[in-house]
Amino acid sequence: MDTEGTITTESRDHLLLIGLNRPAKLNGFSPTMLHQLAEAYTELERNDDHWCGVLHAHGDHFTAGLELDKVAPLIKEKGRLWPDDLVDPLDLRPPHRSKPVVAAVKGYCYTIGIELMLAADMVVAASDTRFSQLEVKRGIMATGGATVRMVERAGWGNAMKHLLTGDVFDAEEALRCGFIQETVEPGMELSRALSLAVSIAEQAPLAVRATRLSSLKSVREGPAAAVAEFKSTQMGLMASADAAEGVLSFTERRQARFQGK
């Protein structure tokens, strides 16, 4: 039995399912799992057949967080969780992910669990999920994006309420703050996340990626930076085979058959 845990991957049509798999330890992240997670995100990014990712967890919980006693030496030694040549699952440093990810969370969703879901593009949570960004209780701070993304989503006061107290909050509060997008009955979170991912994968993948990256540019660099690229991005998309298929499917009144070209 692998006591360090693993990250599972499953290709399903144009989706890549990425699963946290260490139920006996509440899916607490070991260094092995961190490395494998970055490898899975890199596979999502580099494989042209994968158009959307789905991040989920095996067992009853998304994750109780980092296995701090094992991960702390890694952070002290290298100052980061992942090698520079692999895609950052937290999407904080290059190489960045360009493809969308839908996250399904449940049970405990603590520390890096929140940061991973905030780095995803949409989140479905079981209604009984419990969240906590509790780094201040351990004498450290959250450095996986929560200090930035919580403020973006929820505003200053709401973000500080959870970042500075490390409190445990429920799915209703996470929804109110914009940290998640939907709640479902426990046990239905993965099927709903898959449904959303399938809907995304039915669209033109080049257009999906361009739309996502335009929104990211607006967040990171401001609206003017995103607007400045509208024309060149749209011209590139219009020259694609998928755009031609989109027009043809419109005139023929049928479902488009996109190829990502």
Stockholm file with secondary structure:
# STOCKHOLM 1.0

chainA/1-261         MDTEGTITTESRDHLLLIGLNRPAKLNGFSPTMLHQLAEAYTELERNDDHWCGVLHAHGDHFTAGLELDKVAPLIKEKGRLWPDDLVDPLDLRPPHRSKPVVAAVKGYCYTIGIELMLAADMVVAASDTRFSQLEVKRGIMATGGATVRMVERAGWGNAMKHLLTGDVFDAEEALRCGFIQETVEPGMELSRALSLAVSIAEQAPLAVRATRLSSLKSVREGPAAAVAEFKSTQMGLMASADAAEGVLSFTERRQARFQGK
#=GR chainA/1-261 SS CCTTCEEEEEEETTEEEEEEECGGGTTCBCHHHHHHHHHHHHHHHHCTTCCEEEEEESSSCSBCCBCHHHHHHHHHHHSSSSCTTSCCTTCSSSSCCCSCEEEEECSEEETHHHHHHHHSSEEEEETTCEEECCGGGGTCCCCSSHHHHHHHHHCHHHHHHHHHHCCCEEHHHHHHTTSCSEEECTTCHHHHHHHHHHHHHTSCHHHHHHHHHHHHHHHHHCHHHHHHTHHHHHHHHHTSHHHHHHHHHHHTTSCCCCCCC
#=GC SS_cons         CCTTCEEEEEEETTEEEEEEECGGGTTCBCHHHHHHHHHHHHHHHHCTTCCEEEEEESSSCSBCCBCHHHHHHHHHHHSSSSCTTSCCTTCSSSSCCCSCEEEEECSEEETHHHHHHHHSSEEEEETTCEEECCGGGGTCCCCSSHHHHHHHHHCHHHHHHHHHHCCCEEHHHHHHTTSCSEEECTTCHHHHHHHHHHHHHTSCHHHHHHHHHHHHHHHHHCHHHHHHTHHHHHHHHHTSHHHHHHHHHHHTTSCCCCCCC
//
